[in-house]
Amino acid sequence: MQTMSNDKKADFSGVTAKVDSTAETASKADFSAVSAKVDSTAEIAGEQSYTVEKGDSLSKIAKRHYGDANAWKRIFEANRDVLDDPDKIQPGQVLRIPAATP
């Protein structure tokens, strides 16, 4: 068998390579026009409802929920759509009790 010592090996010494990556040249994503809206009950988190019982008054309800009978106005204001007079609440009415402020 004859060895071919005269065979030339491939010469890659003059080969260069260049990689163009979009990661380096791509402009960053522009989210400036993006908007989002979340409908959530988080704004009223802590708000409760209360069903009026016989013998209740807004002062009694305020005392029970806030520890302060004088806070009845908060309950009245939160229920102006169903209450015209703070002294005229009826058993069975469902009232919104705003969250206690810290």
N, CA, C and O of each residue as an XYZ file, in Angstrom:
408
protein
N       0.831     -1.163      0.000
C       0.000      0.000      0.000
C       0.878      1.229      0.000
O       1.894      1.293      0.693
N       0.499      2.129     -0.731
C       1.305      3.315     -0.899
C       0.729      4.433     -0.055
O      -0.472      4.693     -0.123
N       1.546      5.096      0.734
C       1.096      6.253      1.511
C       1.264      7.483      0.676
O       2.235      7.640     -0.064
N       0.322      8.330      0.807
C       0.382      9.530     -0.002
C       0.883     10.680      0.837
O       0.092     11.458      1.371
N       2.108     10.786      0.949
C       2.678     11.851      1.736
C       2.610     13.170      1.010
O       2.792     14.229      1.611
N       2.351     13.111     -0.260
C       2.267     14.344     -1.035
C       0.863     14.965     -0.971
O       0.645     16.079     -1.447
N      -0.098     14.214     -0.365
C      -1.463     14.744     -0.282
C      -1.470     15.976      0.619
O      -0.904     15.978      1.712
N      -2.111     16.990      0.137
C      -2.216     18.207      0.929
C      -3.398     18.087      1.868
O      -4.468     17.609      1.490
N      -3.191     18.522      3.080
C      -4.284     18.584      4.037
C      -5.008     19.893      3.823
O      -4.423     20.874      3.364
N      -6.248     19.900      4.150
C      -7.030     21.116      4.001
C      -6.436     22.216      4.866
O      -6.097     21.999      6.029
N      -6.320     23.375      4.291
C      -5.732     24.511      4.989
C      -6.843     25.513      5.312
O      -7.375     26.180      4.425
N      -7.180     25.604      6.601
C      -8.227     26.523      7.046
C      -7.649     27.781      7.684
O      -8.387     28.528      8.327
N      -6.399     28.026      7.533
C      -5.773     29.150      8.217
C      -6.286     30.498      7.729
O      -6.192     31.485      8.459
N      -6.812     30.567      6.545
C      -7.292     31.845      6.028
C      -8.797     32.023      6.195
O      -9.368     33.000      5.709
N      -9.429     31.092      6.872
C     -10.882     31.164      7.034
C     -11.222     32.053      8.220
O     -10.624     31.935      9.290
N     -12.163     32.922      8.026
C     -12.657     33.747      9.127
C     -14.164     33.526      9.235
O     -14.819     33.120      8.275
N     -14.680     33.794     10.390
C     -16.113     33.626     10.605
C     -16.660     34.851     11.307
O     -15.986     35.485     12.119
N     -17.875     35.160     10.980
C     -18.541     36.278     11.638
C     -19.972     35.836     11.919
O     -20.640     35.272     11.052
N     -20.438     36.098     13.146
C     -21.808     35.748     13.521
C     -22.545     37.042     13.813
O     -22.146     37.830     14.670
N     -23.616     37.236     13.088
C     -24.465     38.385     13.360
C     -25.593     37.909     14.258
O     -26.400     37.067     13.862
N     -25.647     38.446     15.458
C     -26.690     38.060     16.400
C     -27.699     39.182     16.501
O     -27.335     40.350     16.639
N     -28.963     38.823     16.432
C     -29.990     39.856     16.582
C     -30.097     40.309     18.031
O     -30.663     41.366     18.311
N     -29.566     39.530     18.940
C     -29.647     39.888     20.352
C     -28.860     41.153     20.638
O     -29.249     41.952     21.490
N     -27.762     41.337     19.935
C     -26.932     42.507     20.199
C     -27.451     43.746     19.487
O     -27.300     44.860     19.990
N     -28.058     43.565     18.325
C     -28.424     44.721     17.527
C     -29.913     45.032     17.536
O     -30.324     46.111     17.112
N     -30.716     44.103     18.013
C     -32.166     44.339     18.001
C     -32.511     45.466     18.963
O     -31.963     45.552     20.062
N     -33.425     46.327     18.536
C     -33.846     47.369     19.469
C     -34.735     46.741     20.526
O     -35.419     45.745     20.287
N     -34.706     47.335     21.669
C     -35.485     46.789     22.780
C     -36.967     46.983     22.499
O     -37.368     47.932     21.824
N     -37.756     46.085     23.017
C     -39.198     46.162     22.818
C     -39.734     47.463     23.407
O     -39.349     47.871     24.503
N     -40.617     48.096     22.670
C     -41.193     49.358     23.105
C     -42.591     49.105     23.650
O     -43.522     48.818     22.897
N     -42.724     49.215     24.953
C     -44.011     48.992     25.604
C     -44.659     50.312     26.022
O     -45.594     50.312     26.822
N     -44.177     51.426     25.496
C     -44.671     52.724     25.950
C     -46.147     52.937     25.626
O     -46.824     53.706     26.309
N     -46.649     52.272     24.600
C     -48.052     52.459     24.235
C     -48.960     51.409     24.866
O     -50.168     51.410     24.628
N     -48.401     50.535     25.648
C     -49.197     49.472     26.258
C     -49.870     50.001     27.521
O     -49.245     50.672     28.342
N     -51.128     49.692     27.656
C     -51.823     50.063     28.878
C     -52.598     48.854     29.353
O     -52.910     47.951     28.576
N     -52.901     48.848     30.621
C     -53.640     47.739     31.192
C     -54.648     48.279     32.197
O     -54.409     49.280     32.873
N     -55.765     47.597     32.276
C     -56.775     47.966     33.263
C     -57.239     46.684     33.915
O     -57.536     45.697     33.242
N     -57.296     46.711     35.215
C     -57.770     45.548     35.954
C     -58.992     45.956     36.732
O     -58.944     46.852     37.575
N     -60.086     45.289     36.440
C     -61.287     45.518     37.236
C     -61.184     44.604     38.440
O     -61.156     43.380     38.311
N     -61.128     45.201     39.582
C     -60.882     44.412     40.781
C     -61.698     44.933     41.939
O     -62.090     46.099     41.978
N     -61.940     44.056     42.869
C     -62.591     44.487     44.099
C     -61.547     44.911     45.123
O     -61.882     45.175     46.278
N     -60.299     44.977     44.714
C     -59.243     45.359     45.651
C     -59.497     46.742     46.244
O     -59.134     47.010     47.389
N     -60.132     47.633     45.444
C     -60.403     48.973     45.951
C     -61.349     48.925     47.144
O     -61.287     49.788     48.020
N     -62.214     47.934     47.183
C     -63.164     47.848     48.284
C     -62.852     46.670     49.188
O     -63.704     46.208     49.948
N     -61.614     46.190     49.095
C     -61.228     45.057     49.940
C     -61.475     45.425     51.387
O     -61.137     46.524     51.827
N     -62.055     44.518     52.107
C     -62.335     44.783     53.498
C     -63.758     45.264     53.714
O     -64.264     45.234     54.836
N     -64.410     45.710     52.637
C     -65.807     46.105     52.771
C     -66.629     44.859     53.034
O     -66.376     43.800     52.459
N     -67.597     44.991     53.892
C     -68.453     43.864     54.244
C     -69.894     44.260     54.019
O     -70.211     45.431     53.808
N     -70.753     43.275     54.069
C     -72.174     43.584     54.055
C     -72.748     43.109     55.386
O     -72.226     42.196     56.025
N     -73.813     43.744     55.773
C     -74.442     43.412     57.045
C     -75.955     43.459     56.856
O     -76.490     44.420     56.303
N     -76.624     42.437     57.311
C     -78.084     42.410     57.257
C     -78.632     42.928     58.579
O     -78.353     42.385     59.648
N     -79.417     43.990     58.474
C     -79.983     44.639     59.651
C     -80.912     43.667     60.384
O     -81.725     42.972     59.774
N     -80.764     43.642     61.711
C     -81.606     42.801     62.569
C     -82.509     43.696     63.413
O     -82.244     44.887     63.581
N     -83.556     43.116     63.928
C     -84.486     43.860     64.789
C     -83.710     44.458     65.972
O     -82.917     43.770     66.615
N     -83.947     45.731     66.245
C     -83.279     46.404     67.361
C     -81.972     47.075     66.969
O     -81.381     47.776     67.791
N     -81.500     46.884     65.733
C     -80.257     47.525     65.293
C     -80.453     49.011     65.043
O     -81.546     49.478     64.724
N     -79.361     49.730     65.199
C     -79.278     51.126     64.774
C     -77.912     51.262     64.109
O     -77.037     50.414     64.284
N     -77.744     52.322     63.357
C     -76.435     52.516     62.733
C     -75.346     52.643     63.789
O     -74.217     52.203     63.571
N     -75.670     53.232     64.917
C     -74.687     53.365     66.007
C     -74.285     51.992     66.547
O     -73.104     51.739     66.785
N     -75.264     51.107     66.740
C     -74.956     49.761     67.237
C     -74.111     48.985     66.230
O     -73.174     48.277     66.597
N     -74.461     49.135     64.961
C     -73.707     48.433     63.904
C     -72.279     48.974     63.848
O     -71.322     48.213     63.703
N     -72.148     50.297     63.965
C     -70.815     50.919     63.951
C     -69.989     50.453     65.145
O     -68.800     50.165     65.009
N     -70.616     50.380     66.305
C     -69.915     49.919     67.515
C     -69.424     48.487     67.307
O     -68.292     48.153     67.657
N     -70.285     47.648     66.736
C     -69.936     46.242     66.508
C     -68.789     46.095     65.499
O     -67.903     45.261     65.688
N     -68.802     46.898     64.434
C     -67.802     46.741     63.369
C     -66.549     47.579     63.554
O     -65.460     47.169     63.154
N     -66.698     48.746     64.155
C     -65.560     49.657     64.295
C     -65.117     49.877     65.733
O     -64.044     50.426     65.981
N     -65.943     49.448     66.676
C     -65.621     49.714     68.070
C     -65.921     51.143     68.469
O     -65.502     51.594     69.535
N     -66.654     51.869     67.609
C     -66.960     53.272     67.869
C     -68.360     53.581     67.335
O     -68.578     53.607     66.124
N     -69.297     53.813     68.240
C     -70.676     54.086     67.834
C     -70.784     55.367     67.008
O     -71.696     55.514     66.195
N     -69.848     56.291     67.220
C     -69.877     57.554     66.477
C     -69.482     57.397     65.008
O     -69.574     58.356     64.242
N     -69.054     56.227     64.613
C     -68.675     55.981     63.215
C     -69.884     55.635     62.351
O     -69.720     55.233     61.199
N     -71.104     55.786     62.893
C     -72.322     55.448     62.150
C     -72.441     56.228     60.853
O     -73.047     55.748     59.895
N     -71.865     57.435     60.809
C     -71.951     58.276     59.606
C     -71.272     57.623     58.412
O     -71.715     57.784     57.274
N     -70.190     56.884     58.673
C     -69.492     56.186     57.573
C     -70.412     55.158     56.935
O     -70.444     55.011     55.713
N     -71.147     54.461     57.758
C     -72.075     53.444     57.248
C     -73.222     54.122     56.496
O     -73.624     53.674     55.422
N     -73.740     55.200     57.070
C     -74.832     55.927     56.427
C     -74.407     56.447     55.056
O     -75.132     56.281     54.076
N     -73.232     57.076     54.986
C     -72.748     57.630     53.715
C     -72.518     56.539     52.669
O     -72.748     56.763     51.480
N     -72.076     55.382     53.096
C     -71.831     54.277     52.164
C     -73.128     53.670     51.650
O     -73.120     52.903     50.688
N     -74.246     54.014     52.293
C     -75.538     53.419     51.935
C     -76.590     54.459     51.557
O     -77.790     54.204     51.670
N     -76.142     55.621     51.112
C     -77.082     56.686     50.741
C     -78.035     56.249     49.628
O     -79.121     56.810     49.484
N     -77.638     55.265     48.855
C     -78.509     54.795     47.775
C     -79.717     54.013     48.304
O     -80.725     53.892     47.608
N     -79.624     53.488     49.517
C     -80.736     52.724     50.092
C     -81.297     53.353     51.370
O     -82.367     52.967     51.839
N     -80.569     54.322     51.927
C     -81.032     54.967     53.160
C     -81.240     56.462     52.929
O     -80.365     57.151     52.405
N     -82.403     56.944     53.327
C     -82.668     58.382     53.280
C     -82.520     59.016     54.651
O     -82.201     60.198     54.778
N     -82.759     58.206     55.676
C     -82.753     58.704     57.044
C     -81.980     57.701     57.902
O     -82.340     56.524     57.934
N     -80.930     58.139     58.596
C     -80.133     57.212     59.403
C     -80.913     56.560     60.537
O     -80.490     55.539     61.079
N     -82.051     57.148     60.895
C     -82.862     56.588     61.980
C     -83.921     55.605     61.475
O     -84.668     55.035     62.270
N     -83.983     55.411     60.181
C     -85.016     54.538     59.615
C     -84.385     53.389     58.833
O     -84.474     53.334     57.606
N     -83.754     52.484     59.555
C     -83.253     51.259     58.932
C     -84.228     50.143     59.293
O     -84.859     50.171     60.349
N     -84.339     49.176     58.412
C     -85.323     48.122     58.586
C     -84.662     46.750     58.666
O     -83.697     46.486     57.948
N     -85.171     45.874     59.530
C     -84.654     44.498     59.562
C     -84.748     43.878     58.167
O     -85.747     44.023     57.463
N     -83.692     43.194     57.801
C     -83.631     42.563     56.481
C     -82.877     43.390     55.462
O     -82.437     42.857     54.444
N     -82.715     44.690     55.713
C     -81.930     45.520     54.785
C     -80.481     45.050     54.819
O     -79.949     44.716     55.877
N     -79.856     45.029     53.656
C     -78.433     44.671     53.583
C     -77.655     45.959     53.373
O     -77.857     46.667     52.386
N     -76.771     46.251     54.303
C     -75.968     47.475     54.257
C     -74.511     47.154     53.959
O     -73.988     46.110     54.348
N     -73.872     48.086     53.254
C     -72.425     47.989     53.041
C     -71.723     48.575     54.263
O     -72.078     49.653     54.740
N     -70.744     47.865     54.749
C     -69.947     48.337     55.879
C     -68.544     48.610     55.326
O     -67.796     47.672     55.049
N     -68.184     49.887     55.164
C     -66.861     50.186     54.629
C     -65.752     49.618     55.512
O     -65.916     49.473     56.723
N     -64.633     49.303     54.891
C     -63.488     48.780     55.632
C     -63.053     49.793     56.675
O     -63.112     51.001     56.450
N     -62.623     49.295     57.799
C     -62.101     50.167     58.860
C     -60.815     50.786     58.364
O     -59.973     50.094     57.792
N     -60.653     52.068     58.573
C     -59.417     52.725     58.173
C     -58.360     52.496     59.249
O     -58.640     52.612     60.442
N     -57.149     52.172     58.814
C     -56.091     51.903     59.798
C     -55.673     53.129     60.562
O     -54.794     53.051     61.421
